[in-house]
Amino acid sequence: MPDPHQRTQVLTSARSIVVKIGTNVVTRPDGRLDKPIVRRLAEQIVLLTRRGFDITVVSSGAIGAGIGQLRLGVKPKSIAMLQATAAVGQPALINLFNEALRRHGLQAAQILLTRADFEDRRRYLSVRGTIAALHQFATVPIVNENDTVAVDEIRYGDNDILAALMCNLLRADLLILLTVVDGLMQNGELVQTVHRIDRNIRQAATAVTSALGTGGMATKLQAAKTVTQAGEAALIANGRTRNVLPRLLAGETLGTFFAPAGRRMASRKRWLALAVRPAGQLVIDQGAAAALRESGKSLLPVGVARVKGPFARGDVVRVTDPKGRLVGQGLVNYSSKELQRIKGLHTNQAADKLHRKRVDEVIHCDNLALAPRSD
């Protein structure tokens, strides 16, 4: 049975929080930055920081701000124009945050990232270390996608997903997605708590894209699922509601709360499962799938039925059962070419086939992040 007090317990005990601020929260209808709103949000962040919270902000709005700065009136359509608009708007966005924070003795630290920074393990850990160091000072990290180079991110509007990845990177207690609606609506009513993102919830999230923003409720659900799957909570709320952040963290019933799915996932496992796009796929037989799911064993060559590549040794690959259901993702010890030669073989046969023995496991259990059984 769902715990009716879980929302209050999670929100009042959270200390490390990622706050994603949507484009339409910080911009006016004409595309210009809404300075009073940014200042009010900055004041809330200052209040929470002084209360001992570690706040990391993921802020959209660079493209929207650039539209206002360049007086374009409408959002450009070409990638080059979007990149140019973001390049103009990003300094204006970070300067406004910095000015608002410095009025209260804090300052902003700009961090521009792409998905590649999360997929490379060394860069991933470097970002985590940098933000941890920033939190030791009177500084608020302000993260945004590097829109001037991140073509895919501009095209698909991944700032919701970026915020979810940031939450998992930091192992933050809570992801708050601030938008200009009160939360997820279903049959005309606000959904206060979601314990499982099922088909009905996904159908309620009609992806309505605004004139300036690039995401919709569907991407927010995807972000919430990414976070809750790792064992943290997420919340969608209206960023223009008065004192929304302090009120949320005091346990007030605002927005839509997404409860954690289970135990908190270990840092390395969440990187494998949630941050890295797989380079290839292994289809394993039913016996191997059961051994991985039920006993937490390593994957051996004998259990591999099909190999979809190409990929190199050390890449992250997707592992599925014969019906195509996701078993997990992990670091593979053999290239796709090698696995094509040794799939279905016992360990000693595989060594003879390759004329050498590197390791017994195709994927060691320590390097395999299993998918939730509900998937």
N, C-alpha and C positions, 0 to 999 in steps of 0.2 A: 504493500500500500504506500502511495506517495506520502511523504511527511509534510503536513500542512505548514509546519514551522520552518521548513528547510530554507525558504527564501529569506526570511528574517535572519536566520542563523548565518547563512552565507554572506549576506550583504553587510551585516553588522560586525562580522569577524574578518572581512577582507582587508588586506593591508597593501598588497601590490595590485595595481589596477591599470589596465590599458583602456584609454578613452579614445574612441574613434569619432571624429567630428565630420559630418557630411558637408558636401559643397553647399547645399541649400541652407544649412544652418548658419554658415559664415558669410554668405553673399546675399545681396538684395536681388530683386527680380531683374534689375538691369545688368546684373553681373558684377557690380562693384562690391568690394568688401563691406560688410555690415559692421562698422567699427564698434558701435555700442554693444552688439551681441558678443563680439570677440572679447571686449573688455569685461563683460559680465561673466563669461566663461573663465577668463583668466582669474578673476577674483575668486571664483569657486575653486579653481585649481590651487590657488594660493592658500585658501582656507584649509583645504584638505591636506596640502603639503605640511602646513604648520601643525596639523593634528597628527602627523606621523605617517601619512600615507605616501607610498612611492607611486607617483603618477607619471605614466608615459602616454603622451598624446600622439595619435595618428590623425593628421589633419588633411582632409581634401581641401580643394579650393584654389589650387595654383592656376588651373586652367580658367576657372571662373573669375579669379582675380585678374588674370591677364586679359580676359575679355573686357573687363571694366577699364583696366589701365590703357588698353589700346583703343577703347571706344568702338569695339567691333559691333556691338549690339546683339549678335547671334554667335553661337558656337561654331567654329570652323569645322569643316568636314575632312580635310586632308590630314594625314598624319604629320606632315612637315609643319603645317600651320598650327596643329595642336601642340606640337613640340615647342614651336616658337612662342606660342601664347603662354605655355607653362613656364618657359624660361623667363618671361617678363613678369609673370604673376607670382612665382615662388618667392623672390626677395620681398615683394610687398606683403605677402602672407606672413612670412617669418618675422619681418620688421614690426608688423602690427602686434603679433603675439609678444614679441620681445618688449616693445614699448609698454604694453599692458601689464606684463609681469614685473618689469623694473619699477613701476610705480609702487610695488609692494615689496621690493627688496629681492626679487628673484629675477632670473633671466632665462631666456630660451636657448636651447642647443639644437641646431638643425642637423638632422640625419636623413640623408636621401638614399634610398635603397631600391633594388630590383629583386625579383624572385631569385636571380642567380646568387645573391648574397645569402639567401637562406639554404640554397641547395649545396653550396660549397661548405663543407664541415668547418674548415679553418676560419672562413669569413663569418660563418654563423656564430661560432664561439667568440670571435673578435667583437661582433656587434653586441653580444651579451655582456662581455667585459666592459665595453665602452659605456653602455647604459648603466651598468652597476656602479661604475666610477662617477658618472654624472649625478646619480642619486645621492652620492655622498656630499655633494656641494649644493648650494642654493640654486639649483638648475632644474628646469623641466625639459626633458627630451621631447622635441617636436619632430615626428617622423612623417615622411611622405614618400610616395614612389618617385623615383627619378624619372619624371615624365619626359624629360628631354631626350632620353635614350631608350626608355622602356616601351617599345612599340606595342607589344602584346598587352601590357598593363593599361595603356591608354585605350586600346581598342576594346578591352573587355571590362574595364573599370574594376580593378582588383583591390582597391583600398580597403574594402571590408575584409577581404581575404588576407591582405597584408597585415591588418590589425589582429586577425586571428592567429596568424603565424607569429607575430610579435608577442602575443599573449603566451603562446606555447614556448617560444624561445626563452622568455623570462620566467616561465612557470608562474605567471601572475595568477592571483586568486580569481580575478573577474575581468571580463571584457564588457565594456559598455559601448554600445553603438548608438550615437546620437544622430537623429534624423529630424524631419519636420512633421512626422506623424507620431501619434501617441504610442504606437506599438503595432503588433500584429492583430489585424481585425479578422474576425470570422463570423459570418452571418450578421454583419453590422455591429458586432460587439467586440470590445477589446479582450483579447486572450491574455489573462494575467500570468498564467504559469504554463510552461510546456515541459513535460517530463520525457517526451519522446517525439522526435521529428518524424512523423509518419506521413502517409499519403494525404490525409485530411489537412494536416498542417501545411504541407507543401502546396496543396491546391489553394489554400487560403492566401498564400503569399503570391498574389498576382504581381508579376514584375512590371510595375509601372515606372518608367524612367522619366525623370524630370527634364526640363529644358537644359539645365546646366550640369546636373549630376550624370554619372555614367552607370551607377548601380541601381538596384532595385531591392525589393524585399526578398527576392529569391537569393541574391548574393548574401544578404544578411543572414538568412537561414543557413546557407552553406557555411558562413563564418561561425555561426553559433554551433553548428554540428561539429566543426573542426575543434572548437574549444571544449565543448561538453564531452566529446569522445575522449579527450585527453584527461578528463576528470576535473575540469574547472567549470565555472558558471558563466553565462552570458546574459545580457539584458539589452533590449531595444527600447529606447525612450525618446521623447521629444526634447531636442536640445534647446528649444526656445521656451520651455517651461521654466518658470521662475525658480532659481536655486535648485535646479534639477539634480545636480550631483550630490550636494550635501543631503538632500531629502532622500535620494535613493539609498545612500549609505547609512542613513538613520533607520532604514527599514520601511520607509513609506511605500505604499503600494502604488507605484507609477510604472508605466511601461509593461513590457512582456518579459518575464523571467524564464530563462532556460536552465533547468536544473542539470547538474553534473550527471553524466551517464553511469559512472562507477568510480573505481579507484583511480587515483592520480597516476598517470602514465609516467614512467621514468623518462628523464630528459633525452637520452639517446634514442629510446624507442619512439618517442613522439617526433623526433627529427626524421627517423626512418619512415614512419608511417604517414606523416602529415606535411612535412616540409619539402620533400624531394619528389620530383616527378620521375617515375620509373623509366629506365632506359630500354627495358624490354620486359618479356613475360615468360614465366615458366608455368606450364600446365602440368600438374602432378596427379598421380592416380589417387583413387579414393582411400586406399590404405595409408598412403603418405599424408593425405589431408587429415585423416583421423588422428594419426600419430602426432602431427604438429598441433592440432587443435586441442586434443585431449591430454596429451602427455608432455607437451612443450619440448619435443625432441627436435634435433637438427634434421635438415633435409639432406638425404644422401642421393647419389646418382640413380640408384635403382628405382626411386620414386618419381623420377622425372619422365613424363610421357611426351611432351612437346616443348620445343624451344622457339621463342619468337624474339628476334633480335633486329639488328646486331647490338651487342653490348660487350664491354670489356670486363676483365677481372677487376673487382672493386666497385663496379657500378651497383646502383640500387635497382632491383627488378621487382616486378609484381608477380605474386604467386597465386594461382587460381586452381580450383578443383575441376574435375571433368565437366561439370555443369556450368563453369564460368563464374562461380561464386568466389569472391575474394577471400583468400586465406590469410594473406599478409603481404608485407614488403620487407626486403632484406638485402644485405650486401652479399653479392655473389662471389665465390672464390674461383670461378672459372669463366672464361669468355664464352660467348655464344657458339663460336666455332668448336671449342673444346667440348662443350656440353652436347653438341650435335653428335659427337663421336662416342660419348660415354653414357648418354641417357639410357635408363633402363638396366644398366649394368651394376653388378655388385662391386663393392669398393676395390677388391683385389683385381677384378676384371678391368675396371676403369684404369687402374694404375698400369696394367699391362698394355692396354689399348693406347695410352699416351706415352708409353715407354718411360714413365717417371711417376712418382707419387708426390703430389704437392700437399694436399690435405684430404681427409676422408669426406668432409662435409661440403656439399654444394653451397649451403647457407648454414652457418652455425647458429644454434638457437639464441646465442647472445646478440647476434646481429640480425635477428628476425623479429619484426613487430607484427603480432597477430592482429587481424581485424576483429572487431566485435562480432559476436555470433549473430546479432540481429541483422547484420548486413548480408 
